Amino acid sequence: MLNKRFIIILLVTAFILLIPFIAMKFTSEVNWTLIDFIIAGVLLLVTGVMCDFAIQKIKNIKYRIAVCVVILLFFLLIWAEFAVGIFGT
């Protein structure tokens, strides 16, 4: 059974994905395909689940914050790589 935290992560992911979806209706500068939405959704969902897992399993608050910051930094690096190819790919 799904717990409340996972449902919240799903809702936040869906809300974030609504932003480019709605923007596509108003401007031609946002041009996402279905695969873009799938990749972004998986990336957001995995990041949220990993942070939730870290929050549940790590007892020390300083380590929780550090692990979540590292997870978010990896998320931003992967997002930037997919968006503009910062690593030269």
C-alpha positions in Angstrom: 0.0 0.0 0.0 1.2 3.5 -0.8 2.1 5.6 2.1 1.3 9.3 2.4 4.9 10.4 1.8 5.0 8.6 -1.5 1.7 10.1 -2.6 3.0 13.5 -1.8 6.2 12.8 -3.8 4.0 11.8 -6.7 1.8 14.9 -6.5 4.8 17.2 -6.3 6.4 15.5 -9.3 3.2 15.8 -11.3 2.9 19.5 -10.3 6.4 20.2 -11.4 5.8 18.5 -14.7 2.7 20.6 -15.2 4.8 23.7 -15.4 6.5 22.9 -18.8 3.2 21.3 -20.0 1.3 24.5 -19.5 4.1 26.6 -20.8 4.0 24.7 -24.0 0.5 25.9 -24.5 1.5 29.6 -24.4 4.9 29.7 -26.0 6.9 27.9 -28.6 10.1 28.3 -26.6 9.2 25.3 -24.5 9.2 22.3 -26.7 9.2 19.0 -24.7 8.4 15.6 -26.2 6.9 12.7 -24.4 10.3 11.2 -23.7 11.4 14.5 -22.0 8.4 14.3 -19.7 9.1 10.7 -18.9 12.8 11.3 -18.2 12.1 14.4 -16.0 9.3 12.5 -14.2 11.6 9.5 -13.4 14.4 11.8 -12.4 12.2 13.9 -10.0 10.5 10.8 -8.6 13.8 9.0 -7.9 15.2 12.1 -6.3 12.2 12.4 -4.1 12.2 8.8 -3.1 15.9 8.8 -2.3 15.6 11.9 -0.1 12.6 10.4 1.7 14.6 7.1 2.2 17.5 9.1 3.6 15.2 11.1 5.9 13.6 7.8 7.2 16.8 5.8 7.7 19.4 8.4 8.9 18.9 9.5 12.5 21.5 12.2 12.8 20.0 15.5 11.5 23.3 16.8 10.2 23.9 13.6 8.2 20.3 13.8 6.9 20.8 17.3 5.6 24.2 16.4 4.1 22.8 13.3 2.3 19.8 15.2 0.9 22.0 18.0 -0.3 24.3 15.6 -2.1 21.2 13.9 -3.7 19.9 17.3 -4.8 23.3 18.2 -6.2 23.4 15.0 -8.2 19.8 15.7 -9.4 20.9 19.2 -10.6 24.0 17.9 -12.3 22.0 15.3 -14.2 19.3 17.8 -15.1 21.9 20.3 -16.4 23.6 17.5 -18.4 20.3 16.6 -20.0 19.4 20.2 -20.6 22.6 21.7 -22.1 25.3 19.0 -21.9 27.6 20.6 -19.4 30.0 17.7 -19.5 30.5 17.9 -23.2 28.2 15.1 -24.4 
